[in-house]
Amino acid sequence: MLNELVDAVASAGIQVPVAALIFGLTFGLAPGLLLRVIVLLYPKGDPRRTELFAELYDDEGKRAYLERVVWVFEQLELALREGLRLRVALTRTARRRRRADRREIANHEERITAETFDWAQAVVRERAITFQKRARRTKDDESTSH
Amino acid sequence: MRKLQSYVQNLYRLRAMRKTHALVQVAFALLDDPDGRHWGYDTSRRTGVRAGVLYPILARMLAEGWLTDGWEDPATITDKRPPRRYYRLTAAGRAELGALLAEARKSARFAALLRVRTC
């Protein structure tokens, strides 16, 4: 048990700096790439996707390196607050619309069923009336012949 | 695309804009050059307002009709970068933000901010 714990700590001890190095390299060397991933939080077609990406390369060279990294971090915050919220709202609306469509279809089917039932009842009623009339007529005929 | 934009505008129009320090600072920056084009990053740097706060404010102003937006002409770009989005004040925006600043000047809440701006 203790050995396993020591092993886990020892392996984490190597993994943590490696992860930090990868994180640092990603943020440091490829902020554009990271920003491309971040803006994906915005729904498709949102102008903010292009806007934020273009702003990263605004006055390129003049902006300090650290400032650019901070900028990318800020965009992550913005995308989580704005983009994710939009995405959730859009998904909710789409789901609601789909449900409403389904309900409409169900209502349509119900309406057709009801209409068919009314029509069938009317047919049955008419047939019954015709049958009764015919039966009465035959009874009358029989009585006159006797 | 247009559908999404109108949806976003409606989403932002749901709540009335609160008068915050950030809003007053952005109003100052926009009214510094009322006829000019304003860029997101540049405005953020000039006002000291974080991007996470600035862009929702700009989106709200767009929804209210105080700003119009557009994209830089790619032919005018000399560096290797995509065209940026700019914001421009409308007549309504100029009037509304002017009124907002007039109110802020009277309010004690923004006194410290205005002192810094006038220095």
Interface residues (C-beta under 8 A of the other chain):
Chain A: P43 G45 D46 P47 R48 T50 E51 L52 F53 A54 E55 Y57 D58 E60 W71 E74 Q75 E77 L78 R81 E82 L86 A89 L90 T93
Chain B: M1 L4 Q5 Y7 V8 L11 W39 G40 Y41 D42 R50 A51 G52 Y55 P56 A59 D69 E72 D79 K80 R81 P82 P83 R84 R85
